[in-house]
Amino acid sequence: MIRHVKKYFVIRSYVRRLSHELAGRFGLRSFYKVEHVTQAVQRGGFSASFIAYAHAAFCDREDFKAYYQPLGAAYSYQDLRGLIADRYLSGRRDFDARTIIHKFRRGDYSSGNFYESGIGTDGSDSGGN
């Protein structure tokens, strides 16, 4: 029961606050790299207990699979995203990072001078390097 409650609050923090941490650090993108999400979790002081949900929410399927498949993890990208979609996006399964960021918007990510890392300052929407 305690783990279930913790999971609820950790995932909620990913959706409501990590989304803005990512946009602030790396610019507004449709998808982020697993490494960017992990870095934002660590630097932002978020719990990493359920980080697979953050990776599923903010990374594309291929990046998620490339990271988790070699680890032998039994995580299903669709199942993890399904929980997020049902709980926070009215069941909308075709979401991307922008969908979450816009739904829980707190700031203006359209200006080009807020990037901490300098990544994405060219206005690129790709999560690549």
Residue pairs with C-beta under 8 A, 6 or more apart in sequence:
6 47
6 49
7 49
7 50
10 46
10 47
10 49
10 50
10 53
11 50
11 53
11 83
11 84
11 87
12 88
13 46
13 47
14 41
14 46
14 50
14 53
14 54
14 57
15 57
15 84
15 88
15 100
15 104
16 104
17 44
17 46
18 37
18 40
18 41
18 44
18 46
18 54
18 58
19 57
19 58
19 97
19 100
19 101
19 104
20 101
20 104
20 106
20 107
21 40
21 43
21 44
21 46
22 29
22 32
22 36
22 37
22 40
22 58
22 97
22 101
23 29
23 101
23 107
23 109
24 107
24 109
24 114
24 115
24 116
25 36
25 39
25 40
25 43
25 115
25 116
25 117
25 119
26 32
26 36
26 40
26 115
26 117
26 119
26 120
26 127
27 109
27 115
27 119
27 120
27 121
27 123
27 124
28 98
28 101
28 109
28 110
28 120
28 125
29 97
29 98
29 120
29 124
29 125
29 126
29 127
30 96
30 97
30 98
30 125
30 127
31 58
31 59
31 60
31 63
31 96
31 97
31 126
31 127
32 40
32 58
32 59
32 97
32 127
33 59
33 63
33 127
33 128
33 129
34 55
34 59
34 63
34 64
34 66
34 67
36 119
36 127
37 51
37 54
37 55
37 58
37 59
38 48
38 51
38 55
40 46
41 47
41 48
41 51
41 54
42 48
46 54
52 68
52 73
52 75
52 80
53 80
53 83
53 84
55 63
55 64
55 67
55 68
56 64
56 75
56 77
56 80
56 81
56 84
57 80
57 81
57 84
57 97
57 100
58 97
58 100
59 67
59 127
60 127
61 77
63 127
64 77
65 77
68 75
78 93
81 93
81 95
82 93
84 95
84 100
85 91
85 92
85 93
85 95
88 100
88 103
89 95
89 99
89 100
89 103
92 99
101 109
107 114
112 121
112 123
115 121
119 129
